[in-house]
């Protein structure tokens, strides 16, 4: 009996180290992809802005927003379902269901998306009339062609995500898509094709981005699946995925409520000022998003393998390091909000300083609790996730109605923070109650306290000794990050999981892209 217990513990430890290495490697790949992809998107946006009028750019972004929202709905949550069930069935060794999941999700999503695309094309005229935007109809008609292309990209990337392979997401979903859409738009602008030509070039860039991904799928489709007869679990896949779709819909409501209601209660100028703070606040989640992309399928596989102890250790490790890398930026936004806004958007947007501070507080709580929603999805608790998001979305609407008339953009930020904090408390409490999982440890607590204290101690000496300008803020982040990492070492908060994570990163970093393409 003692020997069996020891072998089981050794097995758990082996699964943990392997999973930690997978998450570390995949998170770095995704982080690089996100960073490069955002730069390419920004460059493309600049080219479009400088090539067309403000009114035309408004039509472009409005049409694209409608198309992306329709794509999220017609996707039926199948991308999320694909990565979860592929990972889960891999953990169980059920290759027939792995193949059946991918085929089912791809086929259903394509039929659904094509139907939605046709409906949107025919509805482009009425939508244009409803919004009183005469020029929107033709733009929306052309942009709707993006829908099936985007959905194909989402499903294929989700399939490889289930195989814990982040390379397609980075190479094709972020960098490839960014390069090709930028290139086609630049060519259209250089040849003076006009507004409609730029819209057509943007759509063409998406079509071109799908081709190399399809080639990659054909070349690197897992050999273990090629001779397997697919086993279709359509009912289970749809049952899992549909609540995700509604959760995405509710999440979109929660995400856009503050801006929409600011537009109702306040001037368009106030809406613009507030949206100087929002993109910066969203940037704070980049480490957690990168980790969450790989953590979800890895967690699902570990659940399939019944490695609960290893999953608990992994949850603690990824949460600790996601937070410690995010904390310096959060404190930078809290301590120097005016300078941060001036750096990115200029003096006109510094009125959003308090709103940025409030949003940064919300992101501190969000990152502190880790990828709790990914665990709910990995355990198949999508209906519970839906209830949580709907409840917090409803609260967000009520809070915005109450707080915006009183405090304007600061009221909108406070409503977002309260809703975000409540959502994360719900996620974490349900994960703990159902599966006894939580990210906290004494080493984590020591790291957080020491890092925060060390950065706050430096606040006044840095402010007095070095004039605070927007251009020294990157240096401040580097100093704050150094303090955060030093605090972990000086408080003796480095444990075996941290050392394993360091070895994984050190071993994999040099060959991160060359080896990432293997499923």
N, C-alpha and C positions, 0 to 999 in steps of 0.2 A: 504493500500500500504506500509506504514512504517513497519507494522508488517511482511509483506511478505519479505521485504528487509532484516529485522533483522534475520528472520528465514533462509534466503538464506545465509547470512554472517555466521551465526552460523553453518550451514551445511558445508560450505566451510572450516571453522576452524576445525570442527570435522574430515573431510576427511583429512585435512593436518596433524593433530596430529596422526591419525591412520596410514597414509602413512609414516610419519617420523619414527614412531615406527617400522614399517615393514622394512624400509630401514636400520635403525640402527641395528636391530637384525640380519637381513640377511647379512649385510655387515660384522659384527663381525664373523658370522659363516663362510662366504667365506674367510675372512682374515685368520682365523685359519687354514682352509683347505688348502689354498694356501701355508702358511708357512710350515705346516707339509708335504704337498705333495712335495714341493721343496727339503726338507731335505731327504725324501725317494728317490727321483729321483737322488739326488747327491750321496747318499749311493749306489744305484744300479749302477750308472755310475762308481764309484770307484771299485766295485766288478768286473765289466766287464773288465775294463781297466787292472786290476791286474791279470786277468785270461786268457787273450788272447794277441796276439801280436798287435803292433801299426797298422800294415797293416790290420789285421783282424778287429780291432776296426774302422778303416777308412771305410771298407766295410759295417760294421754294421750301422754306422751313415749315410752313403750315401744311403743305401737301405731304412732306416727308413725315411729319408727326402723325398725320392721319394714317399713312401707309404703315408705319411702324406699330401703331396701336392696333390696326387691323391684323397685322402679322402676328402679334402677340395673342390675339383672340383666336385666330384660325389655327394656330399651332397646337391648341388644346392641351398645353402643358406637356406635350410628348417629348420634347427635348430633355426636360427634367426627368421624366419617366424612363427615357432611354438610358441615361447615364446610371440611374439608380438600379434598374433591373439587370443591365449588362454586368455591373459590378457585383450585384447580389448573386446572380446565377453563376458567375465565374467563381465566387467564393464557395458555392455548393458543387462546382464541377459539372454543372448542367449546361453543356455547350449547345445542345439543341435549342434550349430556351434562349440562350444568348443570341443565336442567329435569328430565331423567330422574333425576338424583341426588336432587333434592328430592322428587319424586313417589314414588320407590322407598323412600326412607328414611321418609317420612311413612306410607305405606301399610303397610310391613312393621312399623314400630314400633307402629302402632295395633293391628294384629292381635295381635302378641305381647303388648302391654300388656293388652288386653282379656281375653286368655286367662289371663294371670297374675292379673288382678284377680278373675276368676271362681274360679280355683283358691284364691286367698287368702281369698275370702269363705267358700267351703266348708271351708277349713282353719282358719278362725278359732276354731272350737270346740276341735279337737284342740290347736292352739297354746296356747290359754288353759289347757287341762288340763295340757299339758307343762310350762308355766311356773308352774303352780299359781297362776294369777291369774284367778279366776272371772269377774270383771267385764270382762276384756279382750276377750272374744269379740264382744260387741255393738259395742264401740268400734272394734275392728279391722275389723269388717264395714263400718261406715260410712266409716272413714278410707280404706279401699281404693278408694273412688270417686275419690280424688285422683289415682290412678295415670295413667289415660289423659289427664287434664287436664294434669298436669305434663309428661307425655311430649310432648304436642302443643306446649306452650310451649317445651320444650327444642329440638325439631326446627325450629320456625319461627325461633327466635332463632339457631340454628346456621346456618340458611340465610342470614339477613342478616349473620351474622358472616362467612360466606364472601364476602359483598359488602363486607366491611370497614365495616359499618354497626353501630355500637354503640348506636344509639338504642333499638331494641326491647328490648335487654337491660336498659338503664337504666329506660326509661319503663314497660315492661310486666312484665319479669321481676323487677325489684327494687322500684321505687317503686309501680307500680300494684298488684302482688300484695300488697305490704306494707300499702298504704292500705286496700284492700278487705277483706283478712282481718282487719285491726285494726278496721275499721268494723263488720263483721258480728259479731265477737266482743264488741265494746263494746255493741252493740244487744242481743245475747243476754244479756249480763250485766246490763244495765240493766233488762231486762224479766223478770229472774229465771227464765230458762228452765232453769236447772240444768245439771248436768254434760253430759248427753246433748244438750241444746240448744246448748251452747257447741261441742261436737264437730261438730254438724250445721252451725252457723254458720261454723265454720272451713272445712269442706268447701265450703260455699256461696261463701265468699270466693274460693276457687280457681276455681270455675266462673265466677264473675262476672269474674275477671281474664282469663280466656281470651277473652271476647267482644270487648273492644276490640282485642286483638291480632289476632283473626281479621278484624276490620274494617280494621285497618291493613294486613294482608296483602292483602286484596281491593283496597284503594285504591292501595297503593304497590308492587304486584307489578311487577317490572321490565318495562317495555314491550317491550324487546328479546326477551323470552321468550314473550310472549303468542301470537305467530303461529308459534312454533317447534314442531316435532314432537319430543316427548321421545325421547331415546335412552337406553335403560335399560342400566346397567352393574351389574346386581344382584350378579353373582358377585364382581366386583372390590370393590364396596362392602362386601359381607359379609365377604370375605376380609380386608379392611383393618380392619373395625370389630370383629370378634369378639375379636381379641387385646386391643383396648382394653377390652372388657367384662371379660375375665379380669384385665387389669391393674388395673381399677377394683376388682374383687373382692379382689385381693391387696393393693391399696392400703388398702382398708377394714380388712383384717386387720392391716396394719401400723399404721394409725391408731388402732385400738381395742385393740391387744394390751396396751399398758402399763396402761390402765385396767382391763381385764378381769383381767389377772394380778395387779395390785395388789389387786383384790377377792378373789382366791384366797389370796394370801399375807398381806395386811394387813387391817386393819379397814375398815369402810365410812367411818369418819371420815377415815382416811388417803387413801382414794380421793377424798373430797370436797375435802380440802386440796390434793391434787395437781391436781385439776381447777379450782383457782383459777389455777394457773400456765398450764395448757394454752390456754385461750381467749386470754390475753394474748400468748402465743407465736405463736398462729395469726394474730393481728392484725398481726404484724410483716411478714407476706408480702403485705399489701394492695397495695403499689406494684407488686411483681412480678406478682401476680395480674392487676391492672388492665392492665399492659403486655402480659402474656402473652395476654390475651383477644384483642387486636388483632394481636399479633405473629405468632401462629400462622397465620391466613389470609393475612396479608400475605406471610409467608415462603413459603407454598405457592404464591401467585401468582407471586412472583419466581422460584421454582424452575421453574414452568411457562414463564416468559419467559426462562429460562436467564441470569439476572442474578446470577451467583454473587458477583462483587466487590461489588455493591451490597448483597447480603444480608449479607456479612461486615461491611461498614461499619455497617449497621443493627443487627446483633447487638452490635457493640461499643458503639454509642451508647446503646441502650436499657438495656444491662446497667450501664454506667457510671452513668447517672442514676438507675436504680432503686436501685442500691446506695447512692449518696450520699444519697438521701432516706430510706433505711431505716437506715443506719448510726447516726444520732443516737438513734433509738428503741432500737436494740439496745444501744448504750452506756449509755443511760439505765437500761435493765433490768439491765445488768451492774453499774453503779455504785450504783444505788439500788433494789434489788429489794424490800426491805422496805417502803419508802415507796410504791412502785408498787402492791404488793398491798394495802396498807392503804387507798390511795385508792379502789380499785375494789371491794374485797370486805370490808374491815374487818380488825380485829386478828386475828381467828380464822384467817386464811389466810396470815399472815406466815411460818408455818413452811415454806412452799413457796419461800422466797427463793432457796435454793441451786438448787433444781430450775429456777426461772425463769432464773437465770443460765446454767445449762447449756443450756437450750433456746434461749436467745438466741444462744449461741455457734454452735449448729447452724444457726440462721437466717442468721447472718453468712456462713457458707460457702455456704449455699443461694443467697442473693441475690448473692454475689460472682461466682458462675459464670453467673448469668443464666438466661433461659428455655431451657435446654439441652434439656429434654424436648419443648418445642414444636418445636424443630428436627427432632428424631427423628421426630415425628409428621408434620411437613410433608414430610419426605423419604420417608414411607411405611414407616418402620422400626418398625412397631407390634409385630412379633414380638420384635424385639430389646428394645424397651421392656418388653414383658411379662416376658422372661427376667430383666431387671435388677430389676424390681419384685418378682418372685417370690423372687429370690435375697436381696434385702435384707429382704423380709418374713420369710423363714425365719431370717435372721440376727437380726432383731429379736426373734422369739420365743425363740431360744436365749439371747440376751443378757438378756432380761427374766427368764428362768428362773434365770440365773446371778447377776444383779446385784440383783434385788429382795430376795431373802432376806438379802443382805449389807447393803444400804444403803437399803432401803425406797423412798420416793418419789424420792430422788436417784438410786438405781439405775435406776428406770424412765426418768427423764429422760436419764441417760447412755446407756441402750440406744437411746433415740430419736435422740439426737444422732449416735451412731456410725453407725446405720443410714442416717440422712439424709445424712450426709457421704459415706458409701460410695456411695449411690445417685447423688449429684450428680457424684462422681468418675467413676463408670461412664458416666453420660450424656455428660459433657464429653469424656472420652477417646474415646468412640465417635464423637462428632460430629467431633472433630479427626482421628481416624484415617481416617474414611470421606470427609470432605468438606473437611478442612483449615480448619475454622472454629473460632475461639476468640474470647473477648471481650476479650483483654488487649492493652494498648498501654502505652507509656511514660507517656503522659498519664494513663491510668487508674491506673497504679501510683503516680504522684506524688500524684494526688488522694486516693487511699485512705490513703497514709502520712501526708500532711500533715493530712488531716481527723482521723484518729485521734489523731495527736500533739497537735493543737491542742485537741481536746476533753479529752484526758487532762491536759494542762497546766492547764486551767481547773478540774479536778476539786477540788483542795484549796483554792484561793482561794475558789471558790464555796461550798464546804462550811464554810469558816471564816468568810467574810464574810456569808453568808446562811443562816440556820437552815434546814436541810432538813426541810421538811414536805411532806405529800402534795399540798398545794394550790399549791406553787411548782413542781411537776414540769412542768406545761405550759410555764411560763416557761423552765425548763431545756431542754426540747426545742427551743423557739424559738431559744435561745442556741446550742445544739449545732448546729442546722441552719444558723444564720448562719455559724458557724465553718466548717462543712463546705463551704458555698458559697464563702466567702471564700478558703478554702484552694485551691480550683480556680483562682480568679483570680490569687491571689498567687504561685502556683507556675507560672504561665504554661501551665496545662493546658487552656485553652480553645482548641479547634481549629475548623475549618470546620464539622464536623458539629454541634458544640455551638451555634455561631452559627445554623446552619440550624434546629436544634431550637427555639432561642429565638424566631426569627422566626415559626416555625410556630405556637408557642403564643401569641405576642403577636397574630398576625393572626387566629387562630381563637377566642381565648378569649371575646371579647365576643358572638360569635354561635354559641357551641358547641351550644346546644340547638335554636336556630331552624333551623340548617342540618343538624343531625345526622340528621334523619328522612328525608333523600333517599338512596335506595340508589344 
